[in-house]
Amino acid sequence: MDFISEGASASRLMIALCAELTSSEAAESVLKGFVPILGNVISAMASVPICAFTLHKLLKSCEEEAYRVQHEFEKWSIIATNTSK
């Protein structure tokens, strides 16, 4: 069997099923409830990588700032220790 022809026949079957479903009022009411949920899922899937990138960048910035503060503290600590002797 050829996968391309199977895919084409499956596509035709799906199109026929969708056409049949959209013609009925029951399917219309189900789709009215399903589309907003589907939209929210797609939005969530799109926002997760953006949030992860932003949080990673913020965390990296905080890490660099913490190292800078620690370095400054150590520098001033050494200066304070040397001047008190």
N, C-alpha and C positions, 0 to 999 in steps of 0.2 A: 504494500500500500504506500502511496505517496503522501508524505506529511503535508505538503502544500495543498493538495486537493482536499485532504481531510480538514485542514485549517479553513479553507474556503467554504467547504460545506458546513462546518461548525459556525463560521461567521454568518452564513446565510440563515442557518437555524436560529442563531441569536437575534438577528435582525427581524426574522419572522415572529419570534417570541416577544421581542420588545414592541413590535407593532401591535401584536395582539393584546399585550398588557396595557399599553397606553390608550387603547381604545375603550377600555372598560373604566367605569367610574370608580370602582373599588381600587384599582391600581393607581388611579389619579390621587385618591385620598392618601394612599400609602406613600406615594412619591412626595406628596406635599409635606408629610411628616419626616420623610427620610432625607430629603435634600438638605435641610438645615443642619442635620446631624452630620451628613457627609461633608458639608462645607466646613464645619468646625473641625472635623478630623483632618481634612486637608490643610487647614490653617495651622493646626497644631503641628503637623508634620513639617510644615515649612518654617515655623518659628523656632523649633527645637535647635536646629543647627545654628541659627543666628544667635540665639540666646547662649548656646554653648561657646561659640566663638567670642562673644562679647564678655562673658564671664571669665573665660580663659585669659583674655587680654587684660581685664581688670585685675585678676589674680596675679598675673605676671608683673603688672605695674606696682601692686602692693608689695610683692616680694622684693622688687628692686628698691623700693622706698625703705622697706624694713632693713635691708642690707646697708643702705646708705646711712640710716639713723644709727644702726649698730656700729658702723665704722666711725661715725662722728663721736658717738658716746665713748668708744674705746680710745679714740684720739684725745678727747678732753679728759678722760680718766687718767691717761698716762701723763698728760700735762699737769693735772692737779696733783698727782703722786710725786712728780719731780719737783714741783714748786713748794711742796710742804716739807721737804727734807732740809 
